[in-house]
Amino acid sequence: MIDSPSPVTGPPGRAPKRRLPGWARAALWAAAAVGVVSIASYATDMPVLTSSNTANTALRLALPILLAALGGLWAERAGVINIGLEGMLILGTWGAAWGAYHGGVWAGLLAAIVFGALGGLLHAVATVTFNVNHIVSGVAINLLGLGLTKYLANLIFEPISGNPRQSPPVPKFDTYSATFLSDWLGDLEDAQRVVLSDVAGLLRGLVTQVTPLAMLAVLLVPLSYLVLWRTRFGLRLRSCGENPVAAESLGVNVYLHKYSALVVSGGLAGMGGASLVLLPGGADYLEGQTNGRGFIGLAAMIFGNWRPGGLLGGAALFGYADGLQLSGGGEAVLGLLYGVVILLLVILVVQVVRRKWVPALLAAAGAGILYYVYWANDELPRDLIPYTAHFVTLIVLAVSAQNLRPPRSIGRQYRRGEGD
């Protein structure tokens, strides 16, 4: 009898490969990112790259992206493409302003969740019940969110604020700081010690002037993981995105789980809209204030390979890029390019060691182009700086598209009983 390779142990005589757990890989990626940014900070003499102010701004700007990405995760794990996240964010911004004006910040947050969930419910009715194409329905949700909030703002906000595109002033969430830890990290940041001060600056920005909404948003990441991967409900929901016919044959109510996923998806996106309105330093409701963050959240989810931990990293990356251009302007973004050059050189060395010549050549070409941009400019043009996060989105999607594993039945139309 000829021995056949085992799917678990591999070929005879060869030890099975041990993979690092997900948390360990995430920690290594985080350490590598901090190391690259730290080197770039000292090489370019740009301490703003790792300052606590940049980290704090990045946290605030990452929240709508993170919550939109979580919303996309719930929907697409159930097999429904949700490009309507932008419209649900918009509904959440209006709901947050309306609720907060009449009942305070928590009422505003609740109203934002309800308005976003209504958008998710409408998407479910269209795609699950009536089998409308998911992309068409998502585009319609985006247009509906924009048009409905514009109408409601004219109807309700304009008599109060005098501006049909803006709400009256609304209350904001209070902020809290870990005072002792913040002071200690501040002293270490000011000491300007290599790596240590950079880590201290980034951590200080994450424990200073933090809002309850930010804490809640971060807690929703492990909570989503526990629900989707560690509960019977989550297993059934994910089976609807992998093979709904097989799930139905095992007694799973596919329609119910898809509806539940989309309502949760819309509620999370609505929370993302609330973060744009109710956080200190942000504007009150303003027409167009989402600025494509729903689509960036979708990109963060894809970058994270439809996993909670991965999309957290994607949201952090996009939030950091956005926060950096606000904190340091074009010079800081140019310094970040230097860090990307370092990262590409590391990738080049790794690919050469692996003897993968095409990726190595691409990494070398990218490093050369970006270094020329860095060397030839004192700062980036002002007109391009506000779109830093959008450029990062395109680059990240292009790089990460090679190793994606979406749910197998995502975007497919399903009718109850079609497997009989």
Order of alpha helices (4+ residues) and beta strands (2+ residues): alpha-alpha-alpha-alpha-alpha-alpha-alpha-alpha-alpha-alpha-alpha-alpha-alpha-alpha-alpha-alpha
